[in-house]
Amino acid sequence: MYKPFLFQVIRFLAVIVAVLGIYFFAIYTSDFLFPVLFAILLSFLINPIVSFFEIKLKFPRPVASAAVILALFGFIMGIIVFIMAELIQGTAYLAEILPKQVQILTGAVEEFFNSKLVPLYHKTVDFFHSLDPAQQSAITDNIQEILDNISILAVDLLHRLLSAIPAILSSLPNSVAVVIFIVLAAFFITNDWQALSKSVIKGIPASVSPSIKRALEQLKKAVSGFIKAQFLLLSITTCIVYIGLLIFKIEHALTIAIIAAAVDLLPYIGTGVIFIPWIIYLFITANYSMTISLIVLYMLIVILRQILEPKILSSHIGLNPLAALLSLFAGVQFWGVPGLIIAPLLLILFTALHQAGILTQLWQFIRG
């Protein structure tokens, strides 16, 4: 009676040890594996285009691979140059109008200070002097402690920021080397895609080959669906912001729309990192019509994002919206900011394994 149960426990522990081994192996080799995995993913994405050039247009495989990779990176560099040019023009525009806007903001803050804070300060001082000495001493000590804590936090934050600058600068040469490695690796992998695929298939045992193939197909579908869904959501955000800013006659609307779409990739933050400070500034400077306009635009973006994102993700990937939200929360708790990327990828992998039947086979293996 106990023997089958014991074997089930042993098989369960074997599966747990294998999963933990893969996890720790991925963690400790991430610096080396990331460029290789990124190159494989890039090759996987561009391989259909390369095959089209090779089969339909009769390009030699190396020429087709090199042409697609160069065109892709040329397109990316073109977008970066375009954004940088827009940012330079936007910076020049801000340098021209910023002094006037700062003067307006300073006047608004000064008026608020004189009309609201000064009377409140006098009332507070009168109330403070009406207290007995022991209460005054306790309040003074507490205020001094709060100020000391704020000072310590500010110094620590400044120290961290200044310490991060040399690390960022020292990582630039390594980043360039990684990009070059990814480009070269993607070229060689794409050029020999068929041969490498056959080698991998031959190395898979026949007993698990159908399951692995199903898992790879599901993973391919999920990854491509995830990319399409994110691209569609970003396109929607960019168009809404751009059209709204054009209607409001905002300068450099395209640059702001592109930046808003980029920060929209960040969960829990999104376009609010741009719109909320902008709305507060407009409210302080008494530009109430533009404040209301931006609030309406921001709420429209948030509402449409909340409505469309679950439907787009579920239709393109088959992920449950609640599961995606929980995975993001767990990813942040375990890995911090990188967990915002790691968690959805792990959820996609888990979904692909489930749909391919591999998780069912593991459960059957544990049960014997």
PEWO-V544022 format. One record per helix or strand. SS is the DSSP state (H for helix, E for strand). FROM is the first residue (numbers start at 1). LEN is the number of residues. Records with the same first field share a line. If there is no record, write none. Layout:
SS: FROM-LEN ; FROM-LEN
//
This chain:
H: 2-27 ; 30-26 ; 61-69 ; 133-59 ; 193-11 ; 206-42 ; 253-11 ; 272-13 ; 288-29 ; 321-36 ; 358-10
//
